[in-house]
Amino acid sequence: MSEDKNKTAFIGGLLLGGSIGAIASLFLAPRTGKENRQILKKTAQALPDMAEDLSSTLRVNSNRLSASALHNWEDTLTRLKVAIAAGLEASEKEASEEKE
């Protein structure tokens, strides 16, 4: 579960860092204003696709995380039921031994 969260955080950080790096390179590059505007326009046009990719990645990872949490909950519930049944059986056994 924690591993999926780390992967999602890594991917989000990678995309955010790449975007910040691209913007910083635009302002620090020795290009004319016109060239920078053209590059900025292309970058702005690519942002919706990047956002969609990030959204899809987050959706897939959240679904995977939910499935993992559900599976873990079911395992925990099963172990709890077994423990309760064993406790009841031991309690009944002890009560019957005390009566004898």
MDTraj code that builds the backbone (N, CA, C; nanometers):
import mdtraj as md
import numpy as np

residues = "MET SER GLU ASP LYS ASN LYS THR ALA PHE ILE GLY GLY LEU LEU LEU GLY GLY SER ILE GLY ALA ILE ALA SER LEU PHE LEU ALA PRO ARG THR GLY LYS GLU ASN ARG GLN ILE LEU LYS LYS THR ALA GLN ALA LEU PRO ASP MET ALA GLU ASP LEU SER SER THR LEU ARG VAL ASN SER ASN ARG LEU SER ALA SER ALA LEU HIS ASN TRP GLU ASP THR LEU THR ARG LEU LYS VAL ALA ILE ALA ALA GLY LEU GLU ALA SER GLU LYS GLU ALA SER GLU GLU LYS GLU".split()
xyz = np.array([
    [0.0835, -0.1181, 0.0000],
    [0.0000, 0.0000, 0.0000],
    [0.0879, 0.1242, 0.0000],
    [0.1879, 0.1267, 0.0836],
    [0.2773, 0.2406, 0.0916],
    [0.3592, 0.2521, -0.0365],
    [0.3903, 0.1376, -0.0961],
    [0.4682, 0.1374, -0.2196],
    [0.3909, 0.2048, -0.3328],
    [0.2599, 0.1778, -0.3435],
    [0.1777, 0.2424, -0.4464],
    [0.1728, 0.3930, -0.4241],
    [0.1629, 0.4340, -0.2997],
    [0.1591, 0.5771, -0.2678],
    [0.2911, 0.6425, -0.3065],
    [0.4019, 0.5727, -0.2810],
    [0.5329, 0.6262, -0.3173],
    [0.5484, 0.6377, -0.4686],
    [0.4952, 0.5392, -0.5416],
    [0.5030, 0.5448, -0.6879],
    [0.4228, 0.6627, -0.7416],
    [0.3041, 0.6835, -0.6867],
    [0.2205, 0.7950, -0.7301],
    [0.2880, 0.9268, -0.7001],
    [0.3464, 0.9389, -0.5820],
    [0.4156, 1.0619, -0.5440],
    [0.5359, 1.0843, -0.6349],
    [0.6076, 0.9771, -0.6680],
    [0.7229, 0.9897, -0.7546],
    [0.6833, 1.0383, -0.8936],
    [0.5786, 0.9786, -0.9488],
    [0.5328, 1.0179, -1.0828],
    [0.4847, 1.1625, -1.0830],
    [0.4089, 1.2000, -0.9802],
    [0.3630, 1.3387, -0.9696],
    [0.4791, 1.4341, -0.9574],
    [0.5771, 1.4001, -0.8755],
    [0.6964, 1.4843, -0.8594],
    [0.7770, 1.4935, -0.9869],
    [0.7855, 1.3829, -1.0579],
    [0.8584, 1.3818, -1.1846],
    [0.7933, 1.4762, -1.2857],
    [0.6618, 1.4690, -1.2974],
    [0.5919, 1.5570, -1.3907],
    [0.6020, 1.7036, -1.3479],
    [0.5861, 1.7286, -1.2188],
    [0.5965, 1.8657, -1.1688],
    [0.7375, 1.9197, -1.1881],
    [0.8374, 1.8394, -1.1542],
    [0.9767, 1.8818, -1.1717],
    [1.0115, 1.9052, -1.3177],
    [0.9606, 1.8193, -1.4045],
    [0.9846, 1.8385, -1.5485],
    [0.9229, 1.9666, -1.5999],
    [0.8021, 1.9958, -1.5516],
    [0.7351, 2.1199, -1.5933],
    [0.8109, 2.2419, -1.5441],
    [0.8522, 2.2395, -1.4185],
    [0.9273, 2.3529, -1.3630],
    [1.0599, 2.3691, -1.4361],
    [1.1267, 2.2577, -1.4651],
    [1.2526, 2.2634, -1.5394],
    [1.2340, 2.3213, -1.6789],
    [1.1246, 2.2823, -1.7444],
    [1.0977, 2.3344, -1.8795],
    [1.0731, 2.4850, -1.8759],
    [0.9977, 2.5301, -1.7774],
    [0.9693, 2.6738, -1.7662],
    [1.0966, 2.7500, -1.7329],
    [1.1770, 2.6962, -1.6418],
    [1.3026, 2.7636, -1.6058],
    [1.3960, 2.7719, -1.7264],
    [1.4016, 2.6657, -1.8055],
    [1.4903, 2.6677, -1.9226],
    [1.4437, 2.7700, -2.0254],
    [1.3140, 2.7942, -2.0323],
    [1.2638, 2.8955, -2.1249],
    [1.3150, 3.0346, -2.0874],
    [1.3132, 3.0624, -1.9590],
    [1.3542, 3.1950, -1.9150],
    [1.5056, 3.2125, -1.9105],
    [1.5792, 3.1050, -1.8994],
    [1.7245, 3.1141, -1.8898],
    [1.7946, 3.0863, -2.0227],
    [1.7221, 3.0437, -2.1232],
    [1.7828, 3.0100, -2.2521],
    [1.8139, 3.1366, -2.3310],
    [1.9254, 3.1358, -2.4038],
    [1.9610, 3.2532, -2.4855],
    [1.8864, 3.2534, -2.6195],
    [1.7555, 3.2757, -2.6135],
    [1.6733, 3.2816, -2.7337],
    [1.6035, 3.4158, -2.7385],
    [1.5497, 3.4431, -2.8546],
    [1.4732, 3.5672, -2.8685],
    [1.3375, 3.5495, -2.8032],
    [1.2713, 3.6586, -2.7786],
    [1.1388, 3.6541, -2.7184],
    [1.0396, 3.5770, -2.8045],
    [1.0508, 3.5937, -2.9362],
    [0.9598, 3.5245, -3.0280],
    [0.9781, 3.3730, -3.0174],
    [1.1036, 3.3288, -3.0151],
    [1.1297, 3.1856, -3.0035],
    [1.0765, 3.1314, -2.8697],
    [1.0993, 3.2073, -2.7646],
    [1.0494, 3.1648, -2.6334],
    [0.8974, 3.1567, -2.6316],
    [0.8308, 3.2514, -2.6951],
    [0.6845, 3.2498, -2.6997],
    [0.6343, 3.1278, -2.7768],
    [0.7022, 3.0933, -2.8858],
    [0.6627, 2.9757, -2.9628],
    [0.6794, 2.8480, -2.8800],
    [0.7899, 2.8388, -2.8106],
    [0.8139, 2.7219, -2.7264],
    [0.7128, 2.7171, -2.6129],
    [0.6852, 2.8314, -2.5540],
    [0.5879, 2.8384, -2.4452],
    [0.4486, 2.7987, -2.4942],
    [0.4148, 2.8408, -2.6156],
    [0.2855, 2.8054, -2.6730],
    [0.2748, 2.6542, -2.6927],
    [0.3813, 2.5921, -2.7442],
    [0.3807, 2.4466, -2.7632],
    [0.3706, 2.3748, -2.6285],
    [0.4413, 2.4270, -2.5301],
    [0.4373, 2.3669, -2.3967],
    [0.2970, 2.3795, -2.3372],
    [0.2360, 2.4950, -2.3530],
    [0.1009, 2.5160, -2.3008],
    [0.0004, 2.4237, -2.3701],
    [0.0224, 2.3975, -2.4975],
    [-0.0670, 2.3076, -2.5696],
    [-0.0501, 2.1629, -2.5223],
    [0.0687, 2.1296, -2.4742],
    [0.0946, 1.9935, -2.4278],
    [0.0455, 1.9715, -2.2845],
    [0.0205, 2.0783, -2.2095],
    [-0.0198, 2.0640, -2.0698],
    [-0.1482, 1.9842, -2.0498],
    [-0.2528, 2.0038, -2.1305],
    [-0.3728, 1.9210, -2.1096],
    [-0.3449, 1.7713, -2.1245],
    [-0.2601, 1.7353, -2.2197],
    [-0.2248, 1.5942, -2.2364],
    [-0.1477, 1.5427, -2.1154],
    [-0.0557, 1.6254, -2.0656],
    [0.0206, 1.5867, -1.9469],
    [-0.0726, 1.5718, -1.8266],
    [-0.1674, 1.6633, -1.8130],
    [-0.2625, 1.6567, -1.7016],
    [-0.3500, 1.5320, -1.7139],
    [-0.3901, 1.4981, -1.8341],
    [-0.4708, 1.3776, -1.8558],
    [-0.3910, 1.2525, -1.8212],
    [-0.2642, 1.2496, -1.8612],
    [-0.1782, 1.1361, -1.8275],
    [-0.1631, 1.1225, -1.6761],
    [-0.1409, 1.2344, -1.6091],
    [-0.1276, 1.2326, -1.4637],
    [-0.2574, 1.1855, -1.3988],
    [-0.3692, 1.2352, -1.4502],
    [-0.4994, 1.1958, -1.3971],
    [-0.5218, 1.0457, -1.4144],
    [-0.4892, 0.9946, -1.5305],
    [-0.5054, 0.8507, -1.5562],
    [-0.4166, 0.7684, -1.4642],
    [-0.2929, 0.8126, -1.4475],
    [-0.2003, 0.7421, -1.3596],
    [-0.2517, 0.7419, -1.2167],
    [-0.2987, 0.8560, -1.1703],
    [-0.3515, 0.8649, -1.0345],
    [-0.4759, 0.7775, -1.0180],
    [-0.5613, 0.7746, -1.1199],
    [-0.6825, 0.6935, -1.1144],
    [-0.6470, 0.5447, -1.1055],
    [-0.5535, 0.5012, -1.1885],
    [-0.5130, 0.3604, -1.1877],
    [-0.4512, 0.3248, -1.0525],
    [-0.3631, 0.4110, -1.0026],
    [-0.2982, 0.3822, -0.8751],
    [-0.3963, 0.3855, -0.7592],
    [-0.4937, 0.4748, -0.7636],
    [-0.5921, 0.4788, -0.6549],
    [-0.6816, 0.3555, -0.6598],
    [-0.7164, 0.3090, -0.7798],
    [-0.7946, 0.1848, -0.7918],
    [-0.7152, 0.0657, -0.7390],
    [-0.5869, 0.0623, -0.7722],
    [-0.5006, -0.0459, -0.7250],
    [-0.4892, -0.0407, -0.5725],
    [-0.4762, 0.0791, -0.5190],
    [-0.4660, 0.0973, -0.3744],
    [-0.5957, 0.0541, -0.3055],
    [-0.7088, 0.0903, -0.3643],
    [-0.8381, 0.0498, -0.3075],
    [-0.8532, -0.1017, -0.3083],
    [-0.8149, -0.1645, -0.4173],
    [-0.8239, -0.3108, -0.4262],
    [-0.7329, -0.3759, -0.3229],
    [-0.6142, -0.3210, -0.3063],
    [-0.5204, -0.3743, -0.2082],
    [-0.5751, -0.3586, -0.0665],
    [-0.6321, -0.2429, -0.0370],
    [-0.6890, -0.2185, 0.0961],
    [-0.8062, -0.3135, 0.1220],
    [-0.8898, -0.3355, 0.0207],
    [-1.0031, -0.4275, 0.0355],
    [-0.9550, -0.5697, 0.0607],
    [-0.8540, -0.6113, -0.0135],
    [-0.7980, -0.7451, 0.0041],
    [-0.7408, -0.7601, 0.1451],
    [-0.6653, -0.6598, 0.1908],
    [-0.6082, -0.6644, 0.3258],
    [-0.7179, -0.6677, 0.4317],
    [-0.8247, -0.5920, 0.4092],
    [-0.9354, -0.5901, 0.5047],
    [-1.0014, -0.7268, 0.5115],
    [-1.0220, -0.7898, 0.3970],
    [-1.0843, -0.9222, 0.3943],
    [-0.9974, -1.0247, 0.4670],
    [-0.8655, -1.0174, 0.4475],
    [-0.7747, -1.1082, 0.5186],
    [-0.7815, -1.0852, 0.6692],
    [-0.7829, -0.9597, 0.7093],
    [-0.7910, -0.9266, 0.8516],
    [-0.9221, -0.9753, 0.9111],
    [-1.0298, -0.9554, 0.8388],
    [-1.1617, -0.9996, 0.8858],
    [-1.1660, -1.1514, 0.9003],
    [-1.1090, -1.2237, 0.8077],
    [-1.1041, -1.3695, 0.8147],
    [-1.0243, -1.4153, 0.9363],
    [-0.9068, -1.3551, 0.9587],
    [-0.8260, -1.3915, 1.0752],
    [-0.8990, -1.3592, 1.2048],
    [-0.9713, -1.2479, 1.2060],
    [-1.0469, -1.2094, 1.3246],
    [-1.1584, -1.3096, 1.3535],
    [-1.2285, -1.3526, 1.2495],
    [-1.3351, -1.4520, 1.2673],
    [-1.2791, -1.5823, 1.3222],
    [-1.1637, -1.6250, 1.2699],
    [-1.1007, -1.7489, 1.3169],
    [-1.0600, -1.7329, 1.4633],
    [-1.0041, -1.6183, 1.4981],
    [-0.9612, -1.5955, 1.6365],
    [-1.0808, -1.5927, 1.7316],
    [-1.1881, -1.5296, 1.6904],
    [-1.3082, -1.5250, 1.7745],
    [-1.3663, -1.6655, 1.7929],
    [-1.3717, -1.7431, 1.6845],
    [-1.4233, -1.8799, 1.6930],
    [-1.3362, -1.9636, 1.7863],
    [-1.2043, -1.9483, 1.7755],
    [-1.1138, -2.0237, 1.8626],
    [-1.1314, -1.9800, 2.0082],
    [-1.1491, -1.8516, 2.0307],
    [-1.1712, -1.8014, 2.1658],
    [-1.3006, -1.8530, 2.2252],
    [-1.4060, -1.8533, 2.1460],
    [-1.5344, -1.9069, 2.1943],
    [-1.5245, -2.0558, 2.2253],
    [-1.4573, -2.1285, 2.1377],
    [-1.4416, -2.2725, 2.1586],
    [-1.3619, -2.2999, 2.2859],
    [-1.2539, -2.2254, 2.3068],
    [-1.1728, -2.2438, 2.4276],
    [-1.2522, -2.2063, 2.5520],
    [-1.3305, -2.1018, 2.5423],
    [-1.4121, -2.0575, 2.6556],
    [-1.5172, -2.1629, 2.6906],
    [-1.5814, -2.2195, 2.5896],
    [-1.6816, -2.3226, 2.6119],
    [-1.6182, -2.4493, 2.6702],
    [-1.5008, -2.4835, 2.6197],
    [-1.4291, -2.6002, 2.6694],
    [-1.3929, -2.5816, 2.8166],
    [-1.3435, -2.4639, 2.8499],
    [-1.3057, -2.4353, 2.9887],
    [-1.4282, -2.4363, 3.0798],
    [-1.5386, -2.3816, 3.0327],
    [-1.6611, -2.3789, 3.1121],
    [-1.7118, -2.5212, 3.1358],
    [-1.7026, -2.6073, 3.0348],
    [-1.7507, -2.7449, 3.0513],
    [-1.6587, -2.8241, 3.1440],
    [-1.5276, -2.7935, 3.1404],
    [-1.4339, -2.8617, 3.2302],
    [-1.4564, -2.8204, 3.3747],
    [-1.4960, -2.6942, 3.3978],
    [-1.5221, -2.6464, 3.5341],
    [-1.6467, -2.7115, 3.5914],
    [-1.7439, -2.7422, 3.5066],
    [-1.8684, -2.8049, 3.5525],
    [-1.8455, -2.9501, 3.5938],
    [-1.7495, -3.0130, 3.5317],
    [-1.7237, -3.1547, 3.5597],
    [-1.6501, -3.1724, 3.6843],
])
top = md.Topology()
chain = top.add_chain()
for i, resn in enumerate(residues, 1):
    res = top.add_residue(resn, chain, resSeq=i)
    for name in ("N", "CA", "C"):
        top.add_atom(name, md.element.get_by_symbol(name[0]), res)
traj = md.Trajectory(xyz[None], top)
